[in-house]
Amino acid sequence: MLAKATACGVRLRPHFKTHQSIDIGRWFAQDGVDAIAVSSVAMAEYFSEGGWRDITIAFPVNVREMKRIDRLAEVASPGCLVESVEAVLALHAGLSHNVNIWLKVDTGYGRTGVPWDDTNSFDRIIEEVKKSPRLTARGLLTHAGHSYAADTTDEIVAVNAQTVARMTELRDQLAPEAGDLEISIGDTPCCSVANDFDGVDEMRPGNFVFYDVMQSALGSCTHAQIAVALACPVVAVHEKRNEIVVHGGAIHLSKEHLLNADGSRMFGQVVTMDDNGWGPPVDGAYVGSLSQEHGVISAPKDLIERIEIGDLLGVLPVHSCLTANLMGGYTTLDGNLIDHMSCST
């Protein structure tokens, strides 16, 4: 991803909400990455303690956390995400240190943000930012989450092209009043598949650090590029039902799912594990249902015949960000433990 960003002439600002690990963050720093995104003030505090300074909190500012944002601004250079005049006024009133402001733009996802063509709202927000000596309008930020609804990589490329076009058009329209605003985009499918980021200043993919089954289904990666698996102990084998029960339920995997060809739900793909890691997904084996602790795997006969209680099966998660957050830590294939934010709080 760093090679792509460099080739496209954009800054890589990886979103660290996926791994939430200072240890993994160091891998990025060693390759020259010096700017990151996070999804909460608490996460920004955690990574600032690890030495990161240019931190964008890529979630609309929570005005109830003003004191924590101000304390963070003493030691780091945080970027705050706003989409209303009210949020800007609260930052101005509540801060005694400087912060950068990113304006949240909705380019088609429809989750939150100011619609990209509502220039009047952007003008009002920028006008209030300019009044405050502690706020600096740094740029326009969007997340093209509708790329996850694409059926083909061509559709992902089309979402990216539309996103880039709308963001650059908006920047040009705001330039007379706002000056030279940066453009920040960020979703793993577009950043993985597309190659045209003309006019963009930075990309913020996060999930790419591990990838997952959803990304594989979208065409963002191959199965071989999925870098995290949940190791689940086998607790029961039901041959007559063609099912294996593992200790790995909703509190480990979340309830994110994809649909199989027959319409059944799939909460993760199953892989066999050994001392060297895991192999490709086992044909016909998937987590078909979850309760709090239990995961019920639908399995072909040949897998059931060679699995015993106490064995470990690997589950490639549908959404690695949620699984990593729920599990709160990692073990590398050579047995090293890797820290996670939840382990320090």
C-alpha positions in Angstrom: 0.0 0.0 0.0 2.9 2.3 0.7 4.4 1.5 -2.7 1.0 2.4 -4.3 0.7 5.6 -2.4 4.2 6.6 -3.4 3.6 5.8 -7.1 0.4 7.8 -7.1 2.0 10.8 -5.4 -0.2 10.7 -2.3 0.5 10.4 1.5 -0.3 7.1 3.2 -2.1 7.8 6.4 -3.1 4.3 7.5 -6.1 3.9 9.7 -4.9 2.2 12.9 -8.3 1.3 14.1 -7.9 -2.1 12.5 -4.9 -3.4 14.5 -4.8 -0.9 17.4 -1.3 -1.9 18.2 1.8 0.2 19.0 3.9 -2.8 18.0 2.4 -3.0 14.6 2.4 0.8 14.3 6.2 0.6 14.5 6.3 -1.5 11.4 4.8 1.5 9.5 7.1 4.0 11.2 10.1 1.9 10.1 9.0 2.3 6.5 8.7 6.1 6.8 5.0 6.5 7.6 4.6 9.5 10.0 0.8 10.3 9.8 -2.0 8.1 11.0 -5.8 8.0 11.5 -7.7 6.6 14.4 -11.3 6.3 15.3 -11.5 7.7 18.9 -9.8 10.1 21.2 -8.8 7.2 23.4 -7.0 5.6 20.5 -5.3 8.9 19.7 -4.1 9.1 23.3 -2.8 5.5 23.1 -0.8 6.1 19.9 0.5 9.5 21.0 2.0 7.7 24.0 3.8 5.5 21.3 5.4 8.6 19.8 2.9 9.4 17.0 2.2 13.1 16.5 0.2 13.7 13.3 -3.0 11.9 14.2 -6.4 12.4 12.5 -9.3 11.4 14.6 -11.4 10.1 11.7 -14.8 10.3 13.6 -17.0 13.3 14.0 -15.8 15.3 17.0 -17.6 14.4 20.3 -18.0 17.7 22.1 -18.3 15.8 25.4 -14.6 14.9 25.1 -13.3 18.5 24.8 -11.0 18.3 27.8 -9.3 15.1 26.5 -8.9 16.6 23.0 -7.3 19.7 24.5 -4.9 17.6 26.6 -4.0 15.6 23.5 -3.3 18.8 21.6 -0.6 19.6 24.2 1.6 16.7 23.1 0.4 16.0 19.5 -1.0 17.6 16.4 -4.5 16.2 16.3 -6.9 16.5 13.4 -10.6 16.8 14.3 -13.4 15.9 12.0 -16.4 18.3 11.8 -19.6 18.5 9.9 -21.5 21.3 11.6 -21.1 24.8 12.8 -22.0 23.7 16.3 -19.0 21.4 16.5 -16.7 24.2 15.4 -18.1 26.6 18.0 -17.7 24.0 20.7 -14.0 23.4 19.7 -13.3 27.1 19.7 -14.9 27.6 23.1 -13.4 24.5 24.7 -9.8 24.4 23.4 -6.7 26.2 24.6 -4.4 24.5 22.1 -4.3 24.4 18.3 -5.9 21.6 16.3 -6.4 20.9 12.6 -9.9 20.7 11.2 -11.0 18.2 8.5 -14.4 18.7 7.0 -16.4 15.5 6.8 -17.8 15.0 3.2 -20.5 12.6 2.2 -19.6 11.6 -1.4 -22.3 8.9 -1.7 -22.1 6.6 1.3 -24.9 8.2 3.2 -23.6 7.4 6.7 -22.7 10.9 7.9 -21.0 14.1 6.7 -22.1 17.1 4.7 -23.3 16.1 1.2 -20.5 17.0 -1.3 -22.7 19.3 -3.3 -24.0 21.4 -0.3 -21.4 24.1 -0.7 -23.4 26.6 1.4 -23.0 24.4 4.5 -19.3 24.0 3.9 -19.0 27.8 3.5 -20.6 28.4 6.8 -18.4 25.9 8.6 -15.2 27.3 7.1 -16.3 30.8 8.0 -16.5 29.8 11.7 -13.2 27.9 11.5 -11.5 31.0 10.1 -12.7 33.1 13.1 -10.9 30.9 15.6 -7.1 31.4 16.2 -6.9 27.8 17.5 -8.5 26.1 14.5 -6.9 25.5 11.1 -8.9 24.2 8.1 -6.6 21.5 6.8 -8.8 19.7 4.3 -11.8 17.7 3.1 -12.1 14.1 4.3 -14.4 11.3 3.1 -14.9 7.6 3.4 -16.4 5.9 0.3 -17.9 3.1 2.3 -20.4 2.3 -0.5 -17.5 0.6 -2.3 -18.3 -2.4 0.0 -21.6 -2.8 -1.9 -19.8 -3.3 -5.2 -20.2 -6.6 -7.0 -17.0 -6.3 -9.2 -13.7 -4.6 -9.0 -14.8 -2.4 -11.9 -17.6 -1.1 -9.7 -15.0 -0.3 -7.0 -12.9 1.6 -9.5 -16.0 3.5 -10.6 -16.8 4.4 -6.9 -13.2 5.7 -6.5 -13.4 7.8 -9.7 -16.7 9.3 -8.6 -15.3 10.0 -5.1 -12.2 11.7 -6.5 -14.2 13.8 -9.0 -16.6 15.0 -6.3 -13.9 15.8 -3.8 -11.8 17.8 -6.3 -14.8 19.6 -7.6 -15.8 20.6 -4.0 -12.3 21.7 -3.2 -12.2 23.9 -6.3 -15.5 25.5 -5.4 -14.4 26.3 -1.9 -10.9 27.5 -2.8 -11.8 31.3 -3.0 -12.8 31.3 0.7 -11.0 28.3 2.1 -7.7 28.4 0.4 -5.7 25.3 -0.4 -7.5 22.4 1.3 -6.1 18.9 1.2 -8.2 15.9 0.1 -8.2 12.8 2.2 -9.9 9.6 1.0 -10.0 6.3 2.7 -11.5 2.9 2.2 -9.5 -0.3 1.7 -11.4 -1.6 -1.5 -10.7 1.7 -3.5 -7.2 2.0 -2.2 -6.4 -1.6 -3.0 -8.0 -1.8 -6.5 -7.9 1.7 -8.0 -4.9 3.5 -9.3 -6.1 7.0 -10.2 -5.9 9.4 -7.3 -5.2 12.6 -9.3 -5.9 15.6 -7.1 -5.9 13.5 -3.9 -3.4 14.4 -1.1 -3.7 11.3 1.1 -5.3 7.9 1.4 -6.4 6.3 4.7 -7.0 2.5 4.3 -7.0 0.5 7.5 -8.3 -3.0 6.9 -5.5 -3.8 4.4 -3.0 -4.5 7.2 -4.8 -7.8 7.7 -7.5 -8.0 5.0 -10.3 -10.5 5.6 -12.9 -12.7 3.9 -15.1 -9.7 2.9 -12.1 -8.0 1.2 -11.4 -11.3 -0.6 -15.0 -11.5 -1.8 -14.8 -7.9 -3.1 -11.6 -8.6 -5.0 -9.4 -6.3 -2.8 -7.1 -9.2 -2.0 -6.5 -12.9 -2.4 -7.0 -15.5 0.3 -3.2 -15.8 0.6 -3.1 -12.1 1.6 -5.4 -12.5 4.6 -2.9 -12.1 7.4 -4.9 -12.9 10.5 -6.9 -16.0 11.6 -8.8 -16.8 14.8 -7.4 -20.1 16.3 -10.4 -21.9 17.7 -10.3 -25.1 19.9 -12.6 -27.9 18.7 -15.0 -28.8 21.6 -17.4 -31.2 19.8 -17.8 -33.1 16.6 -21.3 -34.1 15.3 -20.7 -36.4 12.4 -24.4 -37.0 11.7 -25.0 -33.3 11.3 -21.7 -32.7 9.4 -20.9 -30.0 12.1 -17.9 -29.2 14.2 -18.3 -26.9 17.3 -15.5 -24.6 18.3 -14.9 -22.2 21.0 -15.2 -19.1 18.8 -18.5 -17.3 18.9 -20.0 -13.9 18.4 -17.8 -12.3 21.1 -14.8 -13.4 19.1 -15.9 -13.0 15.5 -18.7 -10.5 15.8 -21.9 -11.3 13.8 -20.7 -9.8 10.5 -21.5 -12.3 7.8 -21.6 -12.9 4.1 -24.1 -15.0 2.2 -23.2 -18.2 0.5 -24.5 -19.1 -2.9 -27.5 -20.9 -1.4 -28.4 -17.9 0.8 -27.1 -19.3 4.0 -25.0 -17.2 6.3 -21.2 -17.5 6.6 -19.4 -15.9 9.6 -15.9 -17.0 8.6 -14.0 -19.4 6.4 -12.3 -22.4 7.9 -8.6 -23.2 7.5 -6.5 -26.0 9.0 -3.6 -25.0 11.1 -0.1 -26.3 11.8 3.2 -25.0 13.2 3.7 -23.0 10.0 0.4 -21.2 10.1 -2.6 -22.1 7.9 -3.5 -23.2 4.4 -6.1 -22.1 2.0 -9.8 -22.3 3.0 -11.2 -25.8 3.2 -13.8 -26.3 0.4 -17.3 -26.5 1.9 -16.2 -25.6 5.5 -17.5 -22.4 7.0 -18.8 -21.0 10.3 -22.6 -21.3 9.7 -24.0 -20.1 13.1 -22.8 -18.3 16.2 -23.9 -17.8 19.7 -22.0 -16.0 22.4 -19.1 -18.5 22.8 -20.0 -21.2 20.3 -19.2 -21.4 16.7 -20.9 -24.1 14.6 -18.9 -25.1 11.5 -20.6 -26.8 8.6 -17.9 -29.2 7.4 -17.4 -31.8 4.6 -17.1 -35.4 5.6 -13.3 -35.6 5.0 -12.6 -32.7 7.4 -14.9 -34.2 10.1 -13.1 -37.6 9.8 -9.7 -36.1 10.6 -10.6 -33.6 13.3 -10.5 -34.5 16.9 -11.7 -32.7 20.1 -8.9 -30.5 21.2 -7.6 -29.7 17.7 -7.3 -26.1 16.6 -9.1 -24.9 13.5 -8.5 -21.5 12.1 -11.3 -19.1 11.1 -10.6 -16.3 8.6 -12.9 -13.5 9.8 -15.4 -11.8 7.7 -14.4 -8.5 9.2 -10.9 -8.5 10.7 -11.2 -5.1 12.3 -14.0 -6.3 14.6 -12.3 -9.6 15.4 -9.0 -8.0 16.3 -10.9 -5.5 18.5 -12.8 -8.3 20.2 -9.8 -10.5 20.8 -7.5 -7.7 22.0 -4.1 -9.2 21.1 -2.1 -11.3 18.6 0.4 -14.1 18.5 2.7 -14.3 15.5 3.4 -17.6 13.8 6.8 -17.8 15.7 5.1 -17.3 19.0 5.6 -13.6 19.8 2.9 -11.7 21.5 1.9 -8.4 19.9 0.3 -5.7 22.0 -3.2 -4.3 21.5 -4.7 -1.1 22.8 -7.2 -3.0 25.0 -4.4 -4.7 26.8 -3.2 -1.3 28.1 -6.5 0.0 29.3 
